[in-house]
């Protein structure tokens, strides 16, 4: 399998083709703007190491989507 080619004006793709277990896993939290999801995010932010994250939260991804609900 060949590495992906890229457009010369775009950044080069990652060369991290190593085993998945060798790469740092990320935690992904969905944030619905409700009390429960907000409390979970605050728990992770206030004690990242205690929740299995890096101290600088570099492995935490928070996802929120605004769907455009119309009244």
C-alpha positions as CSV (number, residue, x, y, z in Angstrom):
1,X,0.0,0.0,0.0
2,X,1.4,3.4,-1.0
3,X,1.1,6.4,1.3
4,X,-1.5,9.0,0.1
5,X,-0.3,11.6,-2.3
6,X,-1.1,15.2,-1.5
7,X,-1.6,18.5,-3.3
8,X,1.7,20.6,-3.2
9,X,-0.2,23.6,-1.6
10,X,-1.5,21.5,1.3
11,X,0.4,20.3,4.3
12,X,2.0,16.9,3.9
13,X,0.0,14.0,5.3
14,X,1.0,12.4,8.6
15,X,3.7,9.7,8.3
16,X,2.4,8.0,11.4
17,X,1.6,4.6,9.8
18,X,2.7,2.7,13.0
19,X,0.5,0.3,14.9
20,X,-2.7,1.9,16.3
21,X,-1.7,0.8,19.8
22,X,1.5,2.9,19.6
23,X,-0.4,6.1,19.0
24,X,-2.0,8.1,21.8
25,X,-5.8,7.6,21.9
26,X,-8.0,10.7,22.2
27,X,-11.1,11.1,24.4
28,X,-14.0,12.5,22.5
29,X,-16.9,14.0,24.5
30,X,-20.2,15.2,22.9
31,X,-21.6,18.4,24.4
32,X,-25.3,18.9,24.1
33,X,-25.3,22.1,26.2
34,X,-27.3,20.3,29.0
35,X,-26.4,20.0,32.6
36,X,-25.1,16.4,32.4
37,X,-22.7,16.9,29.5
38,X,-21.5,20.2,30.9
39,X,-20.8,18.5,34.3
40,X,-18.9,15.8,32.5
41,X,-16.7,18.3,30.6
42,X,-16.0,20.2,33.8
43,X,-15.1,17.0,35.6
44,X,-12.5,16.2,32.8
45,X,-11.2,19.8,32.8
46,X,-10.8,20.0,36.6
47,X,-9.0,16.7,36.9
48,X,-7.6,15.6,33.6
49,X,-5.0,13.1,34.9
50,X,-7.5,11.5,37.3
51,X,-9.7,10.9,34.3
52,X,-6.9,9.4,32.2
53,X,-6.1,12.5,30.1
54,X,-2.9,14.5,29.6
55,X,-2.5,17.4,32.0
56,X,-2.7,19.9,29.2
57,X,-5.9,18.2,27.8
58,X,-4.1,17.8,24.4
59,X,-5.9,14.4,24.0
60,X,-9.4,15.7,24.7
61,X,-11.8,16.6,21.8
62,X,-15.2,18.2,22.6
63,X,-17.8,18.0,19.8
64,X,-20.9,20.2,19.7
65,X,-23.2,20.7,16.8
66,X,-25.7,23.5,16.3
67,X,-28.5,22.0,14.1
68,X,-30.4,25.2,13.3
69,X,-33.6,24.3,15.0
70,X,-36.3,26.7,13.9
71,X,-39.3,27.6,16.0
